[in-house]
Amino acid sequence: MNTLLIQRVRLDGKETDILIEGNRITRIAPEIAPGDARVIDGSGKAVIPPFYNTHTHAAMTLLRGYADDMELFTWLNDYIWPAEGRLTGEEIYAGTRLALLEMIRSGTVFFNDMYWYQPDAIRAVEEMGMRAAIGLLYISGSDGAVLERNRKCNEELLAWNGGDSGRIQVAHAPHAVYTVSEEVLRRVAQEAQIDGHVIHIHASETAREVEECVAAHGMTPIAYLDSLGILGPRTVLAHAVHLSDEDIEIIRERGAYISHCPCSNFKLASGQFRYRRVVEMGSCRFTIGTDGCASNNNLSMLEEMKFAALSAKNESGSPTAGRDGDIFRAATRTGAEAFGIDAGIIAEGKLADLVLVDLDNPLLVPDFNLTANLVYSADSSCIDTVVCDGRILMENRKISGEAEILAEARRVCAKIRSFREGGAEA
């Protein structure tokens, strides 16, 4: 069993040691004898839970800056989907590795992914040691059936059946009510009842989506999904910007989670999440997600937390909305809970997911309130060391294989540049 000892690190303002045996935190106390453990010097650092990114499209790192400043459906139909349709599995692998590199550098150990060529994404996750929920992607063609490209990859993902690491889980990922037929959504709901997988879907992201759903089905997207059996305590609703009071009640009653993605919402002008009404008054469970790099344009949960807090204050007109502790909890503990991961807090017996932050970084000085600093001022330069499932992913800001990951991503991006140069101008 691999053993790791972090010495003289600050936890909740007090200096202590943390012993990790295998993939669990087994002891937290001062001056633990190292024995044969690998030792990390935590002097001048604080230990915090890492981040759990509950909505993204990881390999869209390859499309960062490819098409910006556009209306959502123009962006999707004319640029993003045509480019994605020309990517290969090997290129998705390269883009996912680039995403994992970025996430690790900013303190994230888990992401909930909805994207193409899932087996290639899994290969990247296994190699780089992170956690992930990889979605069975459902997008319907004109006949209402799942696209053949999706169906084949979904079959491969089901055949893979979770692997051996225990760090990767399978989720159901129907794209949205406007891209997935009623028949397929009903089938997803039935399958999720049997297999217990999380259902991850875009929902009520734009006013247009809501208007078209009401016109087609006589119900909002939330009410429509609920009528099909999609909503429950294992459902993650991405964005959920345009919610009626009735929608909020349904989400609370069903125990579903919302993945709040403020940076993407602002960039695509989708609207502002009703934080005070949904969370503080409506008692809905919420987490934080980054969305993909083509609509954010980064994967930093630190930045996402700040935008979530500021969005809550601006939308409500109250500086007391979106308190730092609530936002931090959503990005850490609640994100882990939404996917059944026994982590998200630093405590004995929990899975060994943790981050060391550099207290000498100027962005963390003075240290009146570490949580406030992390939410309002920190960036990825504050992240020193990242541990996931007891494995060191980054130490002293060094990640193994980084140069090769960047070189391969640049090679793929050169090909993608040719797509745009040969077609529509961005």
Wavefront OBJ file of the C-alpha trace (Angstrom):
o trace
v 0.000 0.000 0.000
v 1.317 3.431 -0.960
v 1.595 5.817 1.991
v 1.826 9.593 1.835
v 2.444 11.977 4.734
v 1.866 15.722 4.466
v 3.672 17.467 7.309
v 3.156 20.883 8.943
v 0.239 21.930 6.724
v -2.490 24.326 7.851
v -5.992 22.892 8.119
v -8.751 25.193 9.344
v -6.096 27.627 10.578
v -4.091 25.095 12.620
v -0.855 23.308 11.730
v -1.138 19.526 11.480
v 0.017 16.410 9.613
v -2.154 14.334 7.274
v -1.503 10.627 6.698
v -2.809 8.981 3.527
v -2.741 5.204 3.195
v -3.784 3.849 -0.177
v -6.566 6.159 -1.343
v -7.945 7.230 2.063
v -7.048 9.841 4.664
v -6.387 7.687 7.719
v -5.093 10.146 10.310
v -4.990 13.892 10.921
v -2.848 14.942 13.870
v 0.329 16.874 14.733
v 3.722 15.179 14.423
v 2.756 11.852 12.860
v 5.764 9.505 12.600
v 6.627 9.150 8.891
v 7.674 5.490 8.897
v 8.147 4.502 5.244
v 5.704 7.122 3.929
v 6.503 9.482 1.078
v 6.747 12.893 2.777
v 5.511 16.238 1.442
v 6.534 19.369 3.351
v 3.379 21.430 3.847
v 5.096 24.365 5.540
v 3.671 27.662 4.346
v 0.719 25.912 2.720
v -2.913 25.243 3.557
v -4.822 22.103 2.653
v -8.294 22.430 1.122
v -10.731 20.125 -0.663
v -10.227 20.115 -4.429
v -12.839 21.168 -6.949
v -15.458 18.977 -8.630
v -16.497 20.417 -12.015
v -20.060 19.245 -12.558
v -20.591 20.334 -16.167
v -18.087 20.507 -18.974
v -17.150 19.287 -22.427
v -13.482 18.617 -21.767
v -12.050 18.195 -25.266
v -13.514 21.550 -26.308
v -10.158 22.906 -25.140
v -9.308 22.329 -28.816
v -11.919 24.952 -29.769
v -10.843 27.658 -27.330
v -11.106 30.933 -29.265
v -12.323 29.174 -32.415
v -15.643 31.048 -32.600
v -16.505 33.796 -30.138
v -19.003 36.637 -29.696
v -21.906 34.833 -31.356
v -25.497 33.964 -30.535
v -25.739 30.429 -29.084
v -27.525 28.661 -31.933
v -25.390 30.334 -34.631
v -22.306 29.380 -32.630
v -23.452 25.757 -32.325
v -24.944 25.165 -35.774
v -22.497 27.067 -37.962
v -19.190 26.605 -36.167
v -18.952 24.248 -33.202
v -20.916 21.226 -34.397
v -19.359 21.239 -37.904
v -15.849 21.388 -36.402
v -16.609 18.668 -33.850
v -17.945 16.447 -36.618
v -14.474 16.335 -38.211
v -12.546 15.407 -35.064
v -11.210 11.874 -34.584
v -11.035 9.843 -31.400
v -7.288 10.361 -31.186
v -7.815 14.112 -31.386
v -10.453 13.957 -28.640
v -7.842 12.145 -26.543
v -5.367 14.994 -27.125
v -7.963 17.636 -26.283
v -9.036 15.817 -23.126
v -5.440 15.564 -21.921
v -5.066 19.306 -22.466
v -8.232 19.850 -20.407
v -6.983 17.629 -17.592
v -3.696 19.498 -17.526
v -5.560 22.780 -17.135
v -7.921 21.404 -14.500
v -5.159 19.907 -12.392
v -3.247 23.199 -12.491
v -6.302 24.996 -11.113
v -7.073 22.443 -8.379
v -9.801 20.308 -9.974
v -9.763 16.510 -9.547
v -13.162 15.563 -11.061
v -15.189 16.586 -14.094
v -18.592 15.593 -15.449
v -18.151 15.263 -19.200
v -20.606 15.331 -22.088
v -18.752 14.807 -25.339
v -17.934 12.610 -28.326
v -15.634 9.554 -28.471
v -15.919 8.728 -24.789
v -13.484 5.760 -24.839
v -10.705 8.127 -25.878
v -11.585 10.521 -23.058
v -11.460 7.619 -20.606
v -7.958 6.741 -21.781
v -6.807 10.268 -20.945
v -8.454 10.223 -17.501
v -6.980 6.846 -16.590
v -3.480 7.920 -17.622
v -3.550 11.258 -15.783
v -5.141 10.012 -12.566
v -8.241 12.209 -12.277
v -11.836 11.317 -11.521
v -14.619 11.706 -14.078
v -18.211 10.968 -14.956
v -18.210 10.134 -18.667
v -21.577 10.525 -20.352
v -23.464 8.198 -22.642
v -24.197 10.921 -25.190
v -27.652 11.044 -26.763
v -28.412 13.348 -29.683
v -31.323 12.457 -31.974
v -31.403 12.633 -35.742
v -34.373 13.740 -37.829
v -35.950 10.292 -37.366
v -35.854 10.660 -33.571
v -33.308 7.873 -33.116
v -29.893 8.382 -31.508
v -27.229 9.347 -34.045
v -25.185 6.371 -35.211
v -21.948 8.042 -34.125
v -23.333 8.368 -30.580
v -24.773 4.878 -30.528
v -21.477 3.186 -31.388
v -19.468 5.114 -28.804
v -22.153 4.514 -26.185
v -21.903 0.773 -26.826
v -18.143 0.919 -26.316
v -18.580 2.877 -23.097
v -21.086 0.360 -21.741
v -18.803 -2.525 -22.688
v -15.930 -0.835 -20.816
v -18.048 -1.022 -17.642
v -16.066 1.209 -15.294
v -12.520 -0.126 -15.500
v -10.439 -1.027 -12.477
v -9.396 2.290 -10.956
v -12.756 3.165 -9.381
v -12.200 6.803 -10.385
v -14.472 6.859 -13.444
v -18.219 6.427 -13.526
v -20.679 6.300 -16.403
v -23.520 8.841 -16.635
v -26.455 9.274 -18.992
v -25.956 12.482 -20.995
v -28.929 13.391 -23.198
v -27.879 16.720 -24.697
v -31.039 18.842 -24.309
v -34.786 18.828 -24.899
v -34.268 20.429 -28.325
v -31.790 17.784 -29.543
v -33.188 14.579 -28.018
v -36.529 13.037 -28.919
v -39.213 12.266 -26.356
v -38.829 8.545 -27.025
v -35.113 8.640 -26.234
v -35.613 10.769 -23.104
v -38.192 8.299 -21.806
v -35.796 5.429 -22.438
v -32.976 7.241 -20.625
v -35.231 7.760 -17.607
v -36.112 4.063 -17.569
v -32.495 2.933 -17.924
v -31.349 5.279 -15.152
v -33.934 3.735 -12.836
v -32.310 0.359 -13.454
v -28.583 1.202 -13.529
v -28.566 4.110 -11.055
v -26.351 6.302 -13.244
v -26.521 10.080 -12.964
v -28.546 11.835 -15.686
v -26.748 14.957 -16.947
v -28.605 17.310 -19.306
v -28.636 20.952 -20.442
v -31.892 22.459 -19.204
v -33.509 25.894 -19.461
v -30.236 27.436 -20.606
v -31.802 30.072 -22.894
v -35.095 31.924 -23.210
v -35.456 30.515 -26.737
v -35.185 26.947 -25.428
v -37.971 27.603 -22.940
v -40.228 29.302 -25.501
v -39.809 26.486 -28.037
v -40.411 23.790 -25.426
v -43.613 25.491 -24.250
v -44.752 25.809 -27.878
v -43.997 22.148 -28.627
v -45.080 20.480 -25.382
v -47.132 23.021 -23.458
v -44.578 22.892 -20.626
v -41.282 24.432 -19.623
v -38.180 22.225 -20.121
v -38.116 21.417 -16.386
v -41.797 20.411 -16.283
v -41.382 18.461 -19.529
v -38.336 16.546 -18.258
v -40.175 15.818 -15.021
v -43.169 14.465 -16.940
v -40.825 12.011 -18.677
v -39.281 10.767 -15.415
v -35.892 12.430 -15.931
v -35.757 14.442 -12.692
v -34.601 12.916 -9.421
v -31.805 13.005 -6.830
v -29.365 11.588 -9.399
v -30.081 14.296 -11.999
v -27.716 17.180 -12.793
v -29.283 20.080 -14.695
v -26.697 22.181 -16.505
v -27.264 25.969 -16.506
v -30.939 26.173 -15.389
v -30.937 29.918 -16.011
v -34.565 30.457 -16.992
v -36.562 28.876 -14.185
v -40.112 29.733 -13.228
v -41.198 29.551 -9.598
v -42.967 26.286 -10.468
v -39.738 24.921 -11.987
v -37.871 25.735 -8.778
v -40.440 23.840 -6.716
v -40.161 20.795 -8.993
v -36.363 20.764 -8.782
v -36.427 21.055 -4.986
v -39.077 18.365 -4.576
v -37.248 15.947 -6.868
v -33.902 16.585 -5.128
v -32.140 17.267 -8.435
v -28.862 19.184 -8.589
v -28.212 22.299 -10.654
v -24.796 22.847 -12.227
v -24.382 26.625 -12.231
v -22.071 27.850 -15.044
v -21.925 31.640 -14.669
v -18.993 32.392 -16.997
v -20.614 30.604 -19.939
v -23.991 32.155 -19.128
v -22.465 35.627 -19.246
v -20.385 35.016 -22.364
v -23.307 33.647 -24.378
v -25.688 36.223 -22.853
v -27.977 33.379 -21.808
v -29.215 35.298 -18.786
v -28.522 35.335 -15.058
v -29.167 32.392 -12.771
v -31.754 33.318 -10.110
v -29.427 32.482 -7.244
v -31.337 34.037 -4.356
v -34.706 32.642 -5.465
v -33.354 29.201 -6.431
v -30.784 28.567 -3.701
v -31.351 30.828 -0.721
v -35.151 30.943 -0.874
v -35.898 27.834 -2.944
v -33.457 25.494 -1.146
v -32.416 23.807 -4.395
v -29.130 21.934 -4.391
v -26.511 23.542 -6.604
v -22.994 22.822 -7.765
v -20.523 24.657 -9.991
v -19.447 23.831 -13.558
v -17.283 25.581 -16.130
v -18.977 24.440 -19.354
v -16.554 23.906 -22.260
v -13.603 26.034 -23.299
v -15.333 27.262 -26.444
v -17.875 29.109 -24.315
v -15.982 30.141 -21.190
v -12.955 30.063 -22.263
v -11.130 28.243 -19.465
v -11.698 25.449 -16.967
v -10.772 27.283 -13.762
v -13.180 26.560 -10.931
v -11.511 29.367 -8.982
v -12.676 31.882 -11.569
v -16.085 30.207 -11.756
v -16.561 30.598 -8.000
v -15.898 34.331 -8.171
v -18.321 34.788 -11.058
v -20.939 32.707 -9.212
v -20.667 34.913 -6.139
v -20.710 38.165 -8.102
v -23.568 36.989 -10.305
v -25.659 36.203 -7.219
v -25.053 39.673 -5.785
v -25.706 41.477 -9.047
v -28.869 39.546 -9.930
v -30.396 39.910 -6.460
v -29.230 43.460 -5.842
v -27.865 42.345 -2.478
v -24.186 42.092 -1.457
v -25.110 39.376 1.031
v -26.236 36.903 -1.665
v -23.793 34.214 -2.808
v -21.738 34.070 0.391
v -18.195 32.781 -0.036
v -18.707 29.686 2.154
v -21.805 28.620 0.233
v -20.088 29.063 -3.115
v -16.964 27.201 -1.980
v -19.070 24.326 -0.640
v -20.923 24.061 -3.965
v -17.619 23.791 -5.855
v -16.206 21.163 -3.511
v -18.330 19.070 -1.168
v -21.684 19.373 -2.947
v -20.095 18.588 -6.305
v -18.648 15.387 -4.861
v -21.963 14.479 -3.231
v -23.867 14.894 -6.506
v -21.807 12.057 -7.987
v -21.600 9.848 -4.911
v -17.890 10.527 -4.328
v -16.893 10.066 -0.677
v -14.745 13.186 -0.635
v -15.045 16.960 -0.823
v -13.913 17.547 2.763
v -10.597 16.939 4.536
v -11.432 14.379 7.219
v -10.257 11.001 8.450
v -11.814 8.149 6.496
v -12.565 10.223 3.407
v -11.072 9.575 -0.015
v -7.688 11.274 -0.351
v -8.579 14.136 -2.673
v -6.896 17.362 -1.591
v -5.087 20.490 -2.718
v -2.244 22.446 -1.127
v -2.376 26.187 -1.701
v 0.638 28.475 -1.337
v -0.038 30.907 1.503
v 2.899 33.042 0.374
v 1.220 33.783 -2.947
v 0.393 37.521 -2.951
v -3.235 36.745 -3.840
v -3.650 34.956 -0.492
v -2.090 37.680 1.664
v -3.353 38.819 4.131
v -5.033 35.678 5.430
v -8.013 37.017 7.371
v -10.316 34.501 5.668
v -8.892 31.771 3.427
v -12.280 30.848 1.963
v -12.953 34.448 0.963
v -9.497 34.659 -0.612
v -10.102 31.473 -2.598
v -13.478 32.664 -3.880
v -12.692 36.313 -4.552
v -8.964 36.658 -5.270
v -7.151 33.365 -5.946
v -6.112 32.085 -9.362
v -4.305 28.942 -10.506
v -0.923 30.364 -9.451
v -2.028 29.725 -5.838
v -2.330 25.959 -6.416
v 0.893 24.182 -5.418
v 0.087 20.472 -5.115
v -2.884 18.301 -6.133
v -3.666 14.802 -4.830
v -6.458 12.625 -6.218
v -7.347 9.225 -4.800
v -4.048 9.220 -2.909
v -1.970 9.860 -6.038
v 0.063 13.037 -6.527
v -1.025 14.664 -9.798
v 0.961 17.870 -9.363
v 3.690 18.727 -6.848
v 5.374 22.117 -6.524
v 3.408 23.124 -9.676
v 5.096 20.408 -11.766
v 3.073 17.892 -13.810
v 4.741 14.976 -15.552
v 4.452 14.945 -19.356
v 3.179 18.516 -19.673
v 5.392 19.485 -22.635
v 4.250 16.473 -24.696
v 0.570 17.157 -23.930
v 0.897 20.756 -25.108
v 2.812 19.805 -28.257
v 0.197 17.263 -29.317
v -2.659 19.690 -28.633
v -0.975 22.322 -30.805
v -0.662 19.802 -33.635
v -4.393 19.049 -33.511
v -5.287 22.738 -33.305
v -3.332 23.381 -36.518
v -5.710 20.970 -38.250
v -8.766 22.655 -36.698
v -7.560 26.043 -37.917
v -7.809 24.693 -41.457
v -11.530 23.924 -40.906
v -12.312 27.575 -40.329
v -10.002 28.889 -43.036
v -11.688 26.620 -45.538
v -15.226 27.566 -44.466
v -17.081 30.342 -42.694
v -15.165 33.236 -41.214
v -15.447 33.673 -37.448
l 1 2 3 4 5 6 7 8 9 10 11 12 13 14 15 16 17 18 19 20 21 22 23 24 25 26 27 28 29 30 31 32 33 34 35 36 37 38 39 40 41 42 43 44 45 46 47 48 49 50 51 52 53 54 55 56 57 58 59 60 61 62 63 64 65 66 67 68 69 70 71 72 73 74 75 76 77 78 79 80 81 82 83 84 85 86 87 88 89 90 91 92 93 94 95 96 97 98 99 100 101 102 103 104 105 106 107 108 109 110 111 112 113 114 115 116 117 118 119 120 121 122 123 124 125 126 127 128 129 130 131 132 133 134 135 136 137 138 139 140 141 142 143 144 145 146 147 148 149 150 151 152 153 154 155 156 157 158 159 160 161 162 163 164 165 166 167 168 169 170 171 172 173 174 175 176 177 178 179 180 181 182 183 184 185 186 187 188 189 190 191 192 193 194 195 196 197 198 199 200 201 202 203 204 205 206 207 208 209 210 211 212 213 214 215 216 217 218 219 220 221 222 223 224 225 226 227 228 229 230 231 232 233 234 235 236 237 238 239 240 241 242 243 244 245 246 247 248 249 250 251 252 253 254 255 256 257 258 259 260 261 262 263 264 265 266 267 268 269 270 271 272 273 274 275 276 277 278 279 280 281 282 283 284 285 286 287 288 289 290 291 292 293 294 295 296 297 298 299 300 301 302 303 304 305 306 307 308 309 310 311 312 313 314 315 316 317 318 319 320 321 322 323 324 325 326 327 328 329 330 331 332 333 334 335 336 337 338 339 340 341 342 343 344 345 346 347 348 349 350 351 352 353 354 355 356 357 358 359 360 361 362 363 364 365 366 367 368 369 370 371 372 373 374 375 376 377 378 379 380 381 382 383 384 385 386 387 388 389 390 391 392 393 394 395 396 397 398 399 400 401 402 403 404 405 406 407 408 409 410 411 412 413 414 415 416 417 418 419 420 421 422 423 424 425 426
